[in-house]
Amino acid sequence: MIDRSRILKKPSRHLFALLLTGICLAPVTTLLAQSNPVSSSDDVVIDRIRAVVNEGVVLDSDIAAATEFFKQQARSNRQTVPPDDVLRTRVLEELIDQEIRRQHARAVGISTDAASVNRSIEQIARNNNMDALQFRETLQNQGFDYELFRQNIEQELLLQRLIEREVQSRIRVTQQEIDDYVDSIKNDTEEQQRYRIQHILLAVPEAATAGQVADAERRAQEVLTRLRAGDDFAEVAAALSDDARALQGGDLGWRTRQELPGFLANALTNMSPGDLSEPLRSANGLHVIRLADRQSGDQTQQAQTLARHIFIAGDDPAVEKQLRDVRKQLLDGASFEELAASISEDPNSAKKGGELPWFSEGQLPPAMEEMANSLALDEISEPFRTQFGWHLMQVTDRRTREVDEEALREQASDALRQGKVEQEIERWTRQLRDESFVEIRN
């Protein structure tokens, strides 16, 4: 996927990933071309309204465009695509939420402009070692609609500004919370563990009736029945979860206990990898989690890797063959620096012999990080593919650095704030939806 935030100075949990709300809403278009306003038999339908959202609408064309955009992302990242009926339903729900947010932003005076969108795209291009033109051409070569991508960025900027105003402004992290976090990761072995969690949310309104709660409990039992029968968690999440990560299979990534709400952290205490929780209640609804994996790790130490690569854009099979030939040259003694300088299309690293900056976990696209972790020192990888093309990689050094007190406290503050923000976004999004008029049409 496309990295919208990667800055190597600071780790990020989801690099090379489109934001979870990043399915764009295409502009409203003409609904009906009428050659004879009296005779309906002469009408030519060019689009249909699928949802009325307050004074706005979501069209068939919006759903089709956003669905195709998601499929392109999924194909590029080898991500499982839900069945078409599930995907279209999920996309429709996201487009409804986007339209609600757009209307709310207009009501409170928040907007975006073309210059802000341009700056964001330029930053994304730089973070992916490209200039703006090369980035645009690469997107188009990968089959992405560039104008749709721009609209997607605009929606994300709008959401970001809304969250800053209406969510983050209400979040407070106390010094005592930071002290407790730092103390736990220094002194408590259990708290130093990290957990890979999959999550399904069955949302319940804030002022839920007994019937709504009973319905959520029934849905939670349906989820557990399917999972215990062997259904794939990601597929069930995509079909049934109300969480923003549903289409990503409900994957929360790696988290420490301190980064999780208390009810989730407590549930992990007696879970082993592969275990499912019973339904867990919170203000947002009922939750079912699966512990996919766990690992120990000293958060006061940071492992870093130094690597170099040769990159060629595109997904043409000829590129893979070209890099296999290059790999053979390298194994026969050719200079990595000289070959990178002459053929690599990464403008930032090519002039440095292909060398990347020192990086730690979460600072490279997942495919590159996984490859780096799998390589022994000085080993040259087989050609491998990422969103933008093909790579050869060689790890040249590894080191471990101690994380100083200031960095630990910053890490603690960021983790605690992010956990609170995620919960509040869920509540805020549901409140906006509950306050809106939505009519879904078949």
C-alpha positions, -999 to +999 in steps of 0.1 A: +000+000+000+009+036-002+028+052+027+012+085+035+032+092+066+067+076+065+094+097+081+124+076+091+131+097+121+101+084+140+085+049+139+049+044+127+028+014+132+012+013+098+037+023+071+029+021+034-007+019+044-036+040+033-055+054+063-084+031+073-109+057+063-093+063+029-120+052+005-130+083-014-164+097-023-166+106-059-184+139-067-222+137-071-231+135-108-262+139-129-287+112-120-309+110-150-307+121-186-342+127-198-349+130-235-386+134-228-396+146-193-431+133-197-425+098-209-405+077-184-399+051-211-375+075-228-355+081-197-319+069-197-306+060-163-269+069-160-266+065-122-287+056-092-289+069-056-280+041-032-282+062+000-297+095+011-275+111+038-292+142+053-291+165+023-265+145+004-265+112-015-242+083-023-245+070-058-239+037-075-209+053-093-194+063-060-196+027-047-182+013-079-152+037-080-144+032-043-148-006-046-124-008-075-099+015-057-099-009-027-094-039-049-064-022-065-049-016-031-056-051-021-040-066-052-009-045-048-005-056-013-015-092-018-044-087+006-074-109+006-105-092-010-139-100+006-167-113-016-182-085-038-214-083-019-196-079+014-171-054+000-198-032-016-218-032+017-187-021+036-178+005+010-213+019+011-211+022+049-178+040+047-191+064+020-221+072+042-197+080+071-176+102+048-206+121+036-217+127+072-182+139+081-181+162+050-214+178+059-203+182+095-170+198+085-189+223+064-212+231+093-184+238+117-163+257+091-136+231+084-123+227+048-094+217+027-078+234-003-059+223-034-026+236-020-029+214+011-037+184-010-007+191-032+016+195-002+004+162+012+010+143-021+044+159-024+053+147+011+040+112+003+061+111-028+092+122-009+086+096+018+085+070-009+117+082-025+101+098-055+093+133-068+057+142-074+058+134-111+074+100-107+049+092-079+019+102-101+033+081-130+039+051-108+004+053-094-010+054-129+012+025-141-001+005-112-037+011-125-048+037-099-070+066-109-049+097-099-079+120-095-096+095-073-063+093-053-064+131-049-100+130-036-090+103-012-062+125+002-086+154+005-110+132+025-082+122+048-071+158+054-107+167+062-110+138+087-076+147+102-087+183+108-120+172+122-103+148+146-079+174+157-107+198+165-133+175+180-114+145+193-078+152+201-086+185+218-105+165+244-078+139+251-055+143+281-026+122+292-014+128+327+022+128+339+012+100+363+000+079+334+033+085+317+053+076+348+034+044+353+039+034+316+076+040+317+080+022+351+061-008+337+082-012+306+114-009+326+105-032+355+076-055+346+084-084+323+048-091+315+042-055+305+072-057+281+054-083+260+037-073+227+006-088+213-007-092+177-044-088+180-074-093+157-106-075+166-143-075+158-166-048+171-204-052+173-214-016+179-241-006+203-255+030+205-247+050+236-284+050+248-290+015+236-324-002+243-326-037+257-334-049+223-304-033+207-281-048+233-297-082+228-292-079+190-255-071+196-252-101+219-268-124+193-244-111+166-214-117+189-225-153+194-229-157+157-193-144+153-180-168+179-199-197+164-184-191+130-149-186+143-150-217+165-162-237+135-130-227+117-140-197+096-112-173+088-111-144+113-103-118+086-132-128+065-156-128+094-143-093+105-148-080+069-183-093+069-196-085+104-174-061+123-184-025+128-148-014+134-129+009+111-104-019+104-130-044+092-118-045+056-082-050+069-094-082+086-097-065+120-059-065+124-048-041+152-012-049+146+014-053+174+004-036+207+016-035+243-009-039+271-004-002+279-016+008+244-049-010+248-081-001+267-082-018+301-109-043+291-088-056+262-056-056+282-072-076+310-087-101+285-052-109+272-039-120+307-050-157+303-050-159+265-025-179+244-018-175+207-049-187+187-073-182+216-106-163+212-121-141+239-157-142+250-177-111+241-162-081+259-184-051+267-173-014+264-191+019+259-187+013+221-203-021+220-193-058+222-158-069+212-144-103+202-106-106+199-082-133+188-046-133+201-027-140+169+008-140+184+028-126+213+065-118+217+088-105+244+107-074+239+127-049+259+112-015+249+142+002+265+163-012+236+159-005+199+172-028+172+183-010+141+193-022+106+214-008+079+206-020+044+210-010+007+188-018-022+183-015-059+149-005-070+132-006-104+096+007-107+068-013-123+054-048-122+065-060-156+078-096-154+108-083-174+118-062-144+121-093-121+142-110-148+164-079-150+170-080-113+178-117-113+205-109-138+217-081-116+218-104-086+239-129-105+264-101-113+266-092-076+272-128-066+299-129-092+316-099-076+302-068-092+300-037-071+266-031-054+274+006-052+281+010-089+251-011-100+228+009-077+241+042-089+236+032-126+203+013-126+184+020-093+153+042-097+153+053-061+165+089-064+175+092-028+195+061-023+209+055-058+235+083-055+246+067-021+252+033-036+217+022-027+222+027+010+191+034+031+192+053+065+194+032+096+158+020+104+140+002+132+107-017+133+078+000+115+099+025+095+099+006+062+072-008+040+062-042+055+076-063+026+110-045+028+111-049+066+102-086+064+129-092+038+155-073+059+147-093+089+151-126+070+185-118+056+219-126+072+245-099+071+258-093+035+233-118+021+217-106-012+180-111-015+161-126-043+141-100-063+109-091-043+080-068-050+064-039-032+037-015-041+058+005-065+081-021-081+109-046-076+139-046-052+171-063-044+183-058-009+214-065+011+217-060+049+251-045+057+250-040+095+228-043+126+230-026+160+210-022+192+206+013+208+194+021+243+163+043+243+169+072+266+145+085+292+132+114+271+125+091+242+108+066+265+085+093+279+077+105+244+069+069+234+047+065+265+028+098+258+022+089+221+010+054+229-013+064+257-027+093+236-032+071+205-051+045+225-075+071+239-079+088+205-089+055+188-116+048+214-129+084+212-130+083+173-152+052+175-176+070+199-175+102+179-181+085+146-211+066+160-225+097+175-224+116+142-241+086+125-268+084+151-276+121+147-279+118+109-307+108+087-296+079+065-319+060+041-303+031+022-320+022-010-320-012-028 
